[in-house]
Amino acid sequence: MLNALEIVTTVIVGLMVGVEFSVAFVMNRIFDALPDDSDQLARSHGGRMLGAVMPVWYIGSVVLVAVWAVASWHHHGTGLVVTAGALLILSVIMSLLLLVPINNQGKTWTPENRPADWKEQMNRWDRFHYVRVAVIIAAFTLLVTALA
């Protein structure tokens, strides 16, 4: 049973890393190449869509890692799992304090109501997101290492 938990948790966190990596290094670059209105509309729609899904994914990943850590407390690699969990908690805190406030504004913008500095705000979101992606990649790497 523990083996299944380890694999499911690692896959779920890995998929989350893939989505967030894709947002940072693929989707946002595609959006940035679109004309202003299309870029802003795509980011707003993405903010609404992923803003509804990602909180469940992040919190669910933290819960799964916590269960894994408790279930394997006296096993090899538990320190790596605990550290991965701490990094995932950090990513949730970063999200709540840094990214969600920007996202909550951006997802309501239209070409008619967006602020003049909307691109600067999106660039700030991108910079915070790069750091969050690095944090969750580190957490994923620790989980994979703990499986070995």
Buried (B, 14 or more C-beta within 10 A) or exposed (E): EEEEBBEEBBEBBBEBBEBBBEBBEEBBEEBBEEEEEEBBBBBBEBBEEBBEEBBEBBEBBBEBBBBBBEBBEEEEBBEBBBBBBBBBBBBBEBBEEBBBEBBEBBBEBEEEEBEEEBBEBBEBBBEBBEEBBBBBBBBBBBBBEBEE
